[in-house]
């Protein structure tokens, strides 16, 4: 049995140290693969971290431990595809590279190095996807062609051919700089591993009934990463001062998954933190959780029915409230609005109304107060039933399936009106 297979088996038995070693080995592979698909270093880092967390949850589904590389790549691809479709990233443009800081203090030298780094990344981006992927994986951390082949589920000969074709298209000077440019933009080799281990152990501790404060105190003594210690101390300080814990989590969007932040936020806003903390822990551990059916049920109506009735009248299948779908105000281009959209039977989304971005949290609160949650929840989406009386003169109520999905940059709420 290979060493990797042994690590996978140990990690499957909840050995976080073993999983940490797996993360360390595949961190640059995941990051480089994500970058080759997304063309954005920060999004690649997000995708890699989320993929590692999901992989840990799903290890029990991996029948052949030695097949981890290719299995894990598919998970990374899934998260990249979600981000790519969500952000609608262009397929040809490339963002400016992060500044590659020169060891010298000469500003002119630093500018020249930055410009060259941008040219290198643009050259990589110009390659066909299969050549771009192989080139990025091969050069980002000195992975062998066999390592790359196992990760991509390709024959070694295919990897060699793609790499050879890429080298023919790149200038010699570019090839000499590729490794240095990619490595200079890659995260610390151990950083993702420390983050993932921190999140998983935090989830384990609060899932076993430890208070948030106690879990943070224990982890502060255990972690060696100064940045993580700073995060822990900041969160402890917020709790000690009676400030919002979820707002503290939201300050570290690169660390805490959106669903964890959303559950903590809901717990604080609705006064049910004792109920949502275990749910956040279960989500970190398994990507699913069970809730009391009436966890958020309440009695606010406000203007929610207006949007529902208009969408039904327009023949929409869903009404979508998406705080990330923003644009200029129709009559004041300098002001920003959040669009309320109707999803039509043909799948198209039409702008129907708009609201001030500051009013979205209130709408979200109203809808959750009216929602009876489904008992079993899975993944990042909270699902339930929205119960409304659309006609004040009618004593009857109507039920609509509703789904809340948190993202790192906002929330999407979908109310299903008809099939």
Protein Blocks (a to p, Z undefined) as FASTA:
>chain_A
ZZklmmmmmmmnopaklmmmmmmmmmmmmmmmmmmmnopaklmmmmmmmmmmmmmmmmmm
mmblmlmmmmmmmmmmmmmmmmmmmnopafkbccdddddddfbfbfklmmmmmmmmmmmm
mmmmmpcfklmmmmmmmmmnopafklmmmmnopafklmmmmmmmmmmmpcfklmmmmmmm
mmmmpccfklmmmmmmmmmmmmmmmmnopafklmmmmmmmmpmbfklmmmmmmmmmmmmn
opafklmmmmmmmlmgfklmmmmmmmmmnopmmmmmmmmmmmmmnopacddfklmgccbf
klmmmmmmmmmmnopabdcddfklgcddfklmkbccdddddddfkopacdfbdcdfklmm
mmmmmmmmmpccdfbdghjbdcddddddfblkbmbdcdddddddddfkbccddddfbZZ
